[in-house]
């Protein structure tokens, strides 16, 4: 049997070996290893897999996940966070003017505006000595002298006085509505200002050791040739950020609540825009228990009198599902049923499950009434009706399902996504699908060092702008002719905030000032080389302090 017969038989038995060669007309070619008969095959054994794994780790190292995450934080996340917050505005209200002049100035919508632009980081960590001279800082020196290995952060700032219009326009950078600028009355020269210091991860792009060869690291940097970096030096102590496990964002999960619960079924989603660093917004949809007092049976099946309610960010009370649909411009019952029931005329179980919700919302039939209903349950309840409607519209555009859209024309896709959520909730309640598993690893994500630092930096920068606004407001109200911007910039807020978080391991604060997570940053274990590598690759699964969690154990 000749070689041509062997090739034909191989192609016939396994067509996956064949690939057309676009570069010439010689017909199909075979890919893979050389087999025992001298012909190529596509079998990959265990030794080949280990060869690929060894090649990857020899090229990237064992802690590349920490280093690449930190590089992304300083290269992209810091700029994105500052762009989102964007600017600080201080209203000019005449304090010491009387008569006609006061009336003319009060009618003008005047503001002092501080606008943040391009962010830059100093090339490498440096130290200001006592003789006012800068010298290069190395990790070894930081350990010996009990210093923090950090670099400086700068931002281009424009300071101006503007008159605003009463009309709104969309900002192309943040994609949010803002008051239109009528005139720029005064503008100072753009200036690069120091806003704080950020601790630097060893062997990252911004580390002194990155640009050295292996020999220079040992000779000049006095660093161990086997050390792979991935940690920080805070007050001379080596600190590592442990990866935190969490539920994935932008995925709908449906859970059954056991009696005695007010709601028998709950659908929830943590919504976060893909390009945003804002914390995810939790949106929940709850189906009321069929019996009074919440003693509904946990067994799924068609049941009546179960209204569906939604919990929206910044709104204190639950909003009926149908009223929320009408606020999204789905005003008729047919439109609402079409969004939720994909086979509307034939799906009797789905229609019966929605009957109670539709009957409950009969009093609200128009979009304006629905928006007013929502606004009255938020902070806009004291406004006049027109302003309440504008507030509710802006709320639904920016805070409600931001991963779908944050633009003014995003109501339509949001109504379809809301229908998808309601569909999944009702299907679970009538037994068509099962509830989701909280411990399924496919729906888990890991927050590495970069994303954890970005979350904390966002809180600190917001605090930085709030303090700046208070100081500028005090100067403006006092009638100062010239305002010193640098006096209002407290760079110590960001410097001290990041340093304290890494030193103590306490991460983030809630609206009451309580610490959200503890033990995020830990002292690096140096007992053995393997224990150090293990610590840098460790992840933590947050467990609730109260309640039983039997499954993950």
C-alpha positions as CSV (number, residue, x, y, z in Angstrom):
1,X,0.0,0.0,0.0
2,X,1.5,3.3,-1.0
3,X,1.6,6.6,1.0
4,X,-1.2,8.2,-1.1
5,X,-3.6,5.4,0.1
6,X,-2.6,6.0,3.7
7,X,-3.3,9.8,3.4
8,X,-6.7,9.2,1.8
9,X,-7.6,6.7,4.6
10,X,-6.5,9.2,7.3
11,X,-8.6,12.0,5.8
12,X,-11.7,9.7,5.5
13,X,-11.4,8.5,9.1
14,X,-10.8,11.9,10.7
15,X,-11.8,14.9,8.6
16,X,-10.6,17.3,11.4
17,X,-7.0,16.7,10.3
18,X,-7.7,18.5,7.0
19,X,-7.2,22.2,6.5
20,X,-7.3,24.0,3.1
21,X,-4.2,25.9,2.2
22,X,-5.2,29.3,1.0
23,X,-1.7,30.2,-0.2
24,X,-1.6,27.7,-3.1
25,X,-3.7,25.2,-5.1
26,X,-2.0,22.0,-3.7
27,X,-5.3,21.0,-2.0
28,X,-5.7,20.1,1.7
29,X,-2.8,19.9,4.1
30,X,-2.6,17.9,7.4
31,X,-1.7,19.4,10.8
32,X,-0.4,17.7,14.0
33,X,2.3,15.4,15.2
34,X,4.1,12.7,13.2
35,X,2.4,9.4,13.9
36,X,4.0,5.9,14.1
37,X,3.5,5.3,10.4
38,X,5.4,8.5,9.5
39,X,2.2,10.4,8.8
40,X,1.0,13.4,10.8
41,X,-1.6,13.0,13.5
42,X,-3.6,15.3,15.8
43,X,-3.1,13.5,19.2
44,X,-1.9,15.7,22.1
45,X,-0.8,13.8,25.1
46,X,-0.3,14.8,28.8
47,X,3.4,15.6,28.3
48,X,2.5,18.2,25.6
49,X,0.0,19.9,27.9
50,X,2.7,20.2,30.6
51,X,5.1,21.6,28.1
52,X,2.6,24.4,27.3
53,X,2.0,25.1,31.1
54,X,5.8,25.2,31.8
55,X,6.3,27.5,28.9
56,X,3.6,29.9,30.1
57,X,4.9,30.1,33.7
58,X,8.6,30.4,32.5
59,X,7.5,33.4,30.4
60,X,5.1,35.2,32.7
61,X,6.0,34.0,36.2
62,X,3.8,32.7,39.0
63,X,2.4,36.1,40.1
64,X,1.7,37.8,36.8
65,X,-2.0,38.0,37.7
66,X,-1.2,40.4,40.5
67,X,1.3,42.5,38.5
68,X,-0.9,42.9,35.3
69,X,-3.9,43.8,37.5
70,X,-1.9,46.6,39.2
71,X,-0.5,47.9,35.9
72,X,-4.1,48.2,34.6
73,X,-5.1,50.1,37.7
74,X,-2.4,52.8,37.2
75,X,-2.5,52.8,33.3
76,X,-6.3,53.0,32.9
77,X,-8.5,52.7,36.0
78,X,-7.2,55.9,37.7
79,X,-7.9,58.0,34.6
80,X,-11.3,56.4,34.1
81,X,-12.3,57.2,37.8
82,X,-11.2,60.8,37.5
83,X,-13.0,61.2,34.2
84,X,-16.2,59.9,35.7
85,X,-16.2,62.3,38.6
86,X,-14.8,64.9,36.2
87,X,-15.2,68.2,37.9
88,X,-16.1,70.1,41.0
89,X,-18.6,73.0,40.8
90,X,-19.2,75.7,43.5
91,X,-22.3,77.9,43.1
92,X,-21.7,81.7,43.4
93,X,-24.4,83.2,45.6
94,X,-24.1,86.9,46.3
95,X,-23.6,87.5,50.0
96,X,-22.6,91.2,50.5
97,X,-24.4,92.8,47.6
98,X,-27.7,94.8,48.0
99,X,-30.3,96.5,45.9
100,X,-30.4,96.1,42.1
101,X,-26.9,94.6,41.8
102,X,-28.0,91.7,44.1
103,X,-31.1,91.1,41.8
104,X,-28.9,91.0,38.7
105,X,-26.3,88.7,40.2
106,X,-28.8,86.4,41.8
107,X,-30.5,85.8,38.4
108,X,-27.2,84.7,36.9
109,X,-26.4,81.0,37.3
110,X,-22.7,81.5,38.2
111,X,-20.3,78.7,39.2
112,X,-16.6,78.3,39.9
113,X,-15.5,75.0,38.2
114,X,-12.5,72.8,38.8
115,X,-12.0,70.4,35.9
116,X,-9.7,67.4,36.1
117,X,-7.9,66.3,32.9
118,X,-5.0,64.1,32.0
119,X,-3.5,62.0,34.9
120,X,0.2,61.3,35.0
121,X,2.5,59.2,37.3
122,X,6.1,60.0,38.1
123,X,8.5,57.7,36.1
124,X,9.6,55.7,39.2
125,X,9.4,56.0,43.0
126,X,11.6,58.7,44.4
127,X,12.4,60.1,47.9
128,X,12.6,63.7,49.0
129,X,15.6,63.9,51.4
130,X,16.1,66.4,54.2
131,X,18.3,68.6,51.9
132,X,15.3,69.0,49.5
133,X,17.0,66.8,47.0
134,X,15.2,63.9,45.2
135,X,16.9,60.4,45.1
136,X,15.7,57.1,43.5
137,X,13.9,54.9,46.0
138,X,14.5,51.1,45.9
139,X,12.4,48.4,47.7
140,X,15.5,47.3,49.7
141,X,16.0,50.8,51.0
142,X,12.2,51.0,51.9
143,X,12.5,47.9,54.0
144,X,15.5,49.1,55.9
145,X,14.4,52.7,56.5
146,X,10.7,51.7,57.3
147,X,9.4,53.7,54.3
148,X,6.5,53.2,51.9
149,X,7.5,52.3,48.4
150,X,5.2,54.7,46.5
151,X,5.1,57.0,43.5
152,X,3.5,60.5,42.9
153,X,0.2,61.1,41.1
154,X,-0.5,64.3,39.2
155,X,-3.5,65.7,37.3
156,X,-4.0,68.5,34.8
157,X,-6.5,71.0,36.4
158,X,-8.4,73.8,34.8
159,X,-10.0,76.4,37.1
160,X,-12.6,78.8,35.6
161,X,-15.7,80.9,36.4
162,X,-18.7,80.1,34.2
163,X,-22.3,81.1,33.7
164,X,-24.6,78.2,33.1
165,X,-27.9,77.9,31.2
166,X,-31.1,76.3,32.4
167,X,-31.1,73.8,29.6
168,X,-29.3,70.4,29.8
169,X,-27.0,68.7,27.2
170,X,-25.3,65.3,27.1
171,X,-21.6,65.2,28.1
172,X,-19.9,63.0,25.5
173,X,-17.2,61.8,28.0
174,X,-19.5,60.7,30.8
175,X,-22.7,60.3,28.6
176,X,-24.8,62.0,31.3
177,X,-26.9,65.2,31.1
178,X,-25.4,68.4,32.4
179,X,-26.3,72.1,32.4
180,X,-25.2,73.9,29.2
181,X,-22.4,76.5,29.6
182,X,-23.7,79.9,28.6
183,X,-20.4,81.9,28.9
184,X,-16.9,81.5,30.4
185,X,-16.3,84.6,32.4
186,X,-12.8,83.9,33.8
187,X,-10.3,81.1,33.2
188,X,-6.9,80.3,34.8
189,X,-4.0,78.6,33.0
190,X,-4.1,74.8,33.0
191,X,-1.7,73.5,35.7
192,X,-0.3,70.1,36.7
193,X,-1.1,69.5,40.4
194,X,0.0,66.9,42.9
195,X,-3.1,64.9,44.1
196,X,-1.5,62.1,46.2
197,X,0.9,59.1,46.4
198,X,0.1,55.6,45.3
199,X,2.0,52.5,46.7
200,X,3.9,50.7,43.9
201,X,3.8,46.9,43.5
202,X,7.2,45.3,43.1
203,X,8.2,44.2,39.6
204,X,5.3,46.2,38.1
205,X,5.7,48.6,35.2
206,X,6.3,51.5,37.6
207,X,8.9,49.8,39.8
208,X,12.6,50.7,39.8
209,X,13.6,47.1,39.3
210,X,11.5,46.6,36.1
211,X,14.1,48.4,33.9
212,X,17.1,46.5,35.4
213,X,18.6,43.2,34.2
214,X,18.8,40.3,36.5
215,X,22.4,41.1,37.4
216,X,21.6,44.8,38.0
217,X,18.7,43.8,40.3
218,X,21.1,41.9,42.6
219,X,24.0,44.3,42.3
220,X,22.4,47.8,42.3
221,X,18.9,47.1,43.6
222,X,20.1,44.6,46.3
223,X,17.1,42.4,45.5
224,X,16.9,38.6,45.5
225,X,17.1,37.0,42.0
226,X,14.4,34.5,42.9
227,X,11.9,37.2,44.2
228,X,9.0,37.6,41.7
229,X,7.4,40.7,43.2
230,X,3.6,41.1,43.3
231,X,3.5,42.7,46.8
232,X,3.9,46.2,48.3
233,X,6.3,47.7,50.9
234,X,4.3,49.7,53.5
235,X,6.2,51.3,56.4
236,X,9.0,48.8,55.8
237,X,6.6,45.8,56.0
238,X,5.8,43.6,53.0
239,X,2.1,43.5,52.2
240,X,0.1,41.3,49.8
241,X,-3.4,41.9,48.6
242,X,-5.4,38.6,48.7
243,X,-7.8,38.1,45.8
244,X,-11.5,38.3,46.8
245,X,-14.1,36.0,45.4
246,X,-17.5,37.6,44.5
247,X,-20.7,36.9,42.4
248,X,-20.4,38.0,38.8
249,X,-22.0,41.2,37.7
250,X,-24.7,41.6,35.0
251,X,-26.1,38.2,35.5
252,X,-29.7,37.5,36.6
253,X,-30.1,35.0,39.5
254,X,-33.4,33.7,40.8
255,X,-33.7,32.4,44.4
256,X,-36.5,30.8,46.4
257,X,-37.1,32.3,49.9
258,X,-38.3,30.0,52.6
259,X,-41.3,30.9,54.8
260,X,-42.0,32.9,56.8
261,X,-40.7,35.4,54.2
262,X,-42.6,38.4,52.8
263,X,-41.5,37.4,49.2
264,X,-41.5,33.8,48.0
265,X,-39.2,34.3,44.9
266,X,-36.5,36.9,44.2
267,X,-34.6,37.8,41.0
268,X,-31.5,39.9,41.4
269,X,-28.8,41.5,39.3
270,X,-25.7,43.5,40.2
271,X,-25.6,45.9,37.3
272,X,-22.3,47.6,36.3
273,X,-21.4,49.2,32.9
274,X,-18.5,47.4,31.2
275,X,-16.4,50.6,30.9
276,X,-17.3,52.0,34.3
277,X,-15.5,51.9,37.6
278,X,-18.6,52.8,39.6
279,X,-19.7,50.2,42.2
280,X,-22.4,47.8,40.9
281,X,-26.1,48.8,41.4
282,X,-28.2,46.1,43.0
283,X,-31.6,45.7,41.4
284,X,-34.1,43.1,42.8
285,X,-37.5,41.9,41.6
286,X,-39.6,40.1,44.3
287,X,-42.8,38.0,44.0
288,X,-45.1,38.4,47.0
289,X,-46.0,35.3,49.0
290,X,-49.4,34.0,48.1
291,X,-50.6,33.6,51.7
292,X,-50.9,36.4,54.3
293,X,-47.9,36.5,56.6
294,X,-45.6,34.9,54.0
295,X,-46.4,31.3,54.8
296,X,-46.3,30.3,51.1
297,X,-45.3,26.9,50.1
298,X,-41.8,26.6,48.8
299,X,-42.9,24.2,46.1
300,X,-43.2,25.8,42.7
301,X,-46.5,25.8,40.7
302,X,-49.1,28.2,39.3
303,X,-50.6,30.4,42.1
304,X,-52.6,33.6,42.0
305,X,-52.6,36.9,43.9
306,X,-48.8,37.2,43.8
307,X,-47.9,40.7,42.8
308,X,-44.3,41.5,41.6
309,X,-42.4,44.5,43.1
310,X,-39.0,46.0,42.2
311,X,-36.3,47.7,44.3
312,X,-34.6,50.6,42.5
313,X,-31.4,52.3,43.7
314,X,-32.0,55.6,45.6
315,X,-35.8,54.8,45.9
316,X,-36.9,54.0,49.5
317,X,-40.0,51.9,48.7
318,X,-40.6,48.9,46.4
319,X,-42.2,49.9,43.0
320,X,-44.8,47.6,41.4
321,X,-43.4,46.0,38.2
322,X,-46.2,47.3,35.9
323,X,-45.7,50.9,37.1
324,X,-41.9,50.6,36.4
325,X,-42.8,49.3,32.9
326,X,-45.0,52.4,32.3
327,X,-42.2,54.7,33.5
328,X,-40.1,53.1,30.7
329,X,-42.8,54.1,28.2
330,X,-44.5,50.7,28.0
331,X,-48.0,52.2,28.8
332,X,-50.4,49.5,27.5
333,X,-51.0,46.1,29.0
334,X,-50.3,44.4,25.6
335,X,-46.8,46.0,25.4
336,X,-46.0,44.8,28.9
337,X,-47.2,41.3,28.3
338,X,-45.2,41.2,25.0
339,X,-42.0,42.1,26.9
340,X,-42.5,39.4,29.5
341,X,-44.4,36.6,27.8
342,X,-42.5,35.6,24.6
343,X,-45.5,33.6,23.5
344,X,-48.2,35.9,24.8
345,X,-51.5,34.5,23.5
346,X,-50.7,30.9,24.2
347,X,-48.9,31.1,27.6
348,X,-51.8,30.9,30.0
349,X,-49.7,30.2,33.2
350,X,-47.6,33.3,32.5
351,X,-50.7,35.5,31.9
352,X,-52.3,34.3,35.1
353,X,-49.1,35.0,37.1
354,X,-49.2,38.6,35.9
355,X,-52.9,39.2,36.5
356,X,-52.4,40.5,40.1
357,X,-49.7,42.9,39.0
358,X,-51.7,44.4,36.2
359,X,-54.8,44.9,38.3
360,X,-52.8,46.5,41.1
361,X,-51.4,49.2,38.7
362,X,-54.7,50.2,37.1
363,X,-54.6,53.7,38.6
364,X,-51.3,54.6,36.9
365,X,-51.8,54.5,33.1
366,X,-49.4,57.2,31.6
367,X,-45.6,57.5,31.7
368,X,-45.7,60.9,33.5
369,X,-47.9,59.5,36.3
370,X,-45.5,56.5,36.6
371,X,-42.4,58.8,36.8
372,X,-44.1,61.0,39.4
373,X,-45.1,57.9,41.4
374,X,-41.4,56.8,41.5
375,X,-40.0,60.3,42.2
376,X,-42.3,60.7,45.2
377,X,-40.7,57.7,46.9
378,X,-37.2,59.1,46.4
379,X,-35.5,62.3,47.5
380,X,-37.5,64.4,45.0
381,X,-40.8,64.2,46.9
382,X,-40.6,67.9,47.9
383,X,-40.1,69.2,44.3
384,X,-42.8,70.5,42.0
385,X,-44.2,67.9,39.6
386,X,-42.1,68.9,36.5
387,X,-38.9,68.7,38.5
388,X,-39.9,65.3,40.0
389,X,-40.5,63.9,36.5
390,X,-37.0,65.1,35.3
391,X,-35.4,63.6,38.5
392,X,-37.1,60.2,37.9
393,X,-36.0,60.2,34.2
394,X,-32.4,61.0,35.1
395,X,-32.5,58.3,37.8
396,X,-33.8,55.6,35.4
397,X,-31.2,56.7,32.8
398,X,-28.1,56.6,35.1
399,X,-28.8,54.3,38.1
400,X,-31.3,51.8,36.7
401,X,-29.6,48.8,34.9
402,X,-26.5,50.9,33.8
403,X,-25.0,47.9,32.0
404,X,-27.8,48.1,29.4
405,X,-27.5,51.8,28.8
406,X,-26.8,55.1,30.5
407,X,-28.1,57.3,27.6
408,X,-31.3,59.2,27.2
409,X,-32.5,56.8,24.5
410,X,-31.9,53.6,26.6
411,X,-35.5,53.2,27.9
412,X,-36.4,50.6,25.1
413,X,-33.6,48.1,25.7
414,X,-34.1,48.5,29.5
415,X,-37.8,47.5,29.1
416,X,-36.8,44.4,27.2
417,X,-34.2,43.4,29.9
418,X,-36.8,44.1,32.6
419,X,-39.2,41.7,30.7
420,X,-36.5,39.1,30.5
421,X,-35.9,39.3,34.3
422,X,-39.7,39.0,35.0
423,X,-39.9,36.1,32.6
424,X,-37.2,34.2,34.5
425,X,-38.8,35.0,37.9
426,X,-42.2,33.8,36.8
427,X,-40.9,30.6,35.1
428,X,-39.0,29.7,38.3
429,X,-42.2,30.3,40.4
430,X,-44.4,28.1,38.2
431,X,-41.7,25.3,38.1
432,X,-40.6,25.6,34.5
433,X,-37.0,26.3,35.5
434,X,-35.1,25.7,38.8
435,X,-33.6,28.3,41.0
436,X,-29.9,29.3,40.6
437,X,-27.1,27.9,42.7
438,X,-25.2,30.6,44.6
439,X,-22.1,28.4,44.8
440,X,-21.8,27.6,41.1
441,X,-18.2,28.6,40.3
442,X,-19.0,29.6,36.7
443,X,-20.9,32.7,38.1
444,X,-18.1,33.7,40.4
445,X,-15.4,36.3,39.7
446,X,-12.1,37.3,41.4
447,X,-11.2,40.8,42.4
448,X,-7.4,41.1,42.1
449,X,-5.1,43.8,43.5
450,X,-5.9,46.3,40.7
451,X,-9.7,46.2,40.9
452,X,-9.6,46.3,44.8
453,X,-7.3,49.4,44.7
454,X,-9.6,51.0,42.1
455,X,-12.6,50.6,44.3
456,X,-10.8,52.1,47.3
457,X,-9.3,54.9,45.2
458,X,-12.7,55.9,43.9
459,X,-14.0,56.4,47.5
460,X,-10.9,58.4,48.4
461,X,-11.0,60.6,45.3
462,X,-14.7,61.4,46.0
463,X,-13.7,62.4,49.5
464,X,-10.9,64.5,48.1
465,X,-13.3,66.4,45.8
466,X,-15.9,66.9,48.6
467,X,-13.2,68.5,50.9
468,X,-12.1,70.6,48.0
469,X,-15.6,71.8,47.3
470,X,-16.1,72.8,51.0
471,X,-12.9,74.8,51.1
472,X,-13.7,76.6,47.8
473,X,-17.3,77.3,48.9
474,X,-15.9,78.9,52.1
475,X,-13.6,81.2,50.0
476,X,-16.3,82.1,47.5
477,X,-18.9,82.9,50.2
478,X,-16.3,85.1,52.0
479,X,-16.1,87.3,48.8
480,X,-12.4,86.6,48.1
481,X,-11.3,88.1,44.8
482,X,-8.5,85.6,44.1
483,X,-9.0,82.0,45.1
484,X,-6.0,79.8,46.0
485,X,-6.8,76.4,44.4
486,X,-3.7,74.5,45.8
487,X,-4.8,75.4,49.4
488,X,-8.1,73.5,48.7
489,X,-6.3,70.3,47.4
490,X,-5.6,68.0,50.3
491,X,-3.4,65.4,48.7
492,X,-2.9,63.7,52.1
493,X,-6.4,62.2,51.8
494,X,-5.4,59.8,48.9
495,X,-1.9,59.2,50.2
496,X,-2.9,58.4,53.8
497,X,-6.1,56.5,52.6
498,X,-4.3,54.0,50.4
499,X,-1.4,53.6,52.8
500,X,-3.7,52.9,55.8
501,X,-5.8,50.4,53.8
502,X,-2.7,48.4,52.9
503,X,-1.2,48.6,56.4
504,X,-4.3,47.5,58.3
505,X,-6.1,45.3,55.6
506,X,-9.4,47.2,56.2
507,X,-11.0,47.9,52.8
508,X,-13.7,50.4,51.9
509,X,-16.4,52.0,54.0
510,X,-20.2,52.0,53.7
511,X,-22.5,55.0,53.9
512,X,-22.5,54.8,57.8
513,X,-18.7,54.8,57.9
514,X,-18.4,51.1,58.9
515,X,-15.6,49.0,57.3
516,X,-16.8,46.7,54.5
517,X,-14.0,44.1,54.4
518,X,-11.2,43.1,56.8
519,X,-8.0,41.1,56.1
520,X,-7.8,42.1,52.4
521,X,-4.1,43.1,52.8
522,X,-1.9,40.7,54.8
523,X,1.8,40.5,55.8
524,X,3.6,38.4,53.2
525,X,4.5,35.0,54.6
526,X,8.3,34.6,54.3
527,X,8.7,31.2,56.1
528,X,9.7,29.4,52.9
529,X,9.9,30.3,49.2
530,X,6.9,28.1,48.5
531,X,4.8,29.7,51.3
532,X,5.6,33.2,49.7
533,X,4.4,32.1,46.3
534,X,1.3,30.4,47.8
535,X,0.4,33.6,49.6
536,X,0.7,35.7,46.5
537,X,-1.6,33.3,44.6
538,X,-4.2,32.9,47.4
539,X,-7.9,33.8,47.2
540,X,-10.4,34.5,49.9
541,X,-14.1,33.5,49.8
542,X,-16.0,36.0,52.0
543,X,-18.3,34.2,54.5
544,X,-21.2,35.9,56.2
545,X,-20.7,36.4,59.9
546,X,-24.2,35.3,60.7
547,X,-26.3,32.4,59.2
548,X,-25.4,28.9,58.1
549,X,-23.5,28.3,54.9
550,X,-23.3,24.5,54.7
551,X,-22.8,24.1,50.9
552,X,-19.4,25.8,50.3
553,X,-17.9,23.8,53.2
